[in-house]
């Protein structure tokens, strides 16, 4: 994932591989490892219908879980409760019942007002990459398309 802010610079070195500063898409020469090490954050994505959706990502320990909600607490103390609905995808084709209090999870949620609805729940840390906790390809998590009820395809 490449993230950088546009500046007024027309210097070609500022737009070298990875964005301003030349560092893997992070301003000032930082690296994308900042995203890999993120505990939680918020970003905005296009919803595919000409609008935008605020998305929240969190890696944390499950402190409470039910059929309709999950609360996670990150290592820095940030705690958030997420609504779970029929469109919430659980990683590795697992069932919500496989997630228990004390498990480490990665949550990706769509935010509307004060409500964050979990789009995906992945046990472990989805950023860990192949062979690490959470397994799978780095940064690739199951997801549902925003604005649809079909959780199977992207």
ABEGO torsion letter per residue (X at the ends): XBBBBBBABABAAAABBGEBGGBGGBBGGBBAAAAAABABBBBBBBAGAGBBBBBBBBBBBBABBBAABBBBBBAAGBBBBBBBBAABBBBGGBBAAABBBGBBBBBBBBBBEABBBBABBBBEBAAAEBGBBGEEBBGBBBBBBBGBABAABX
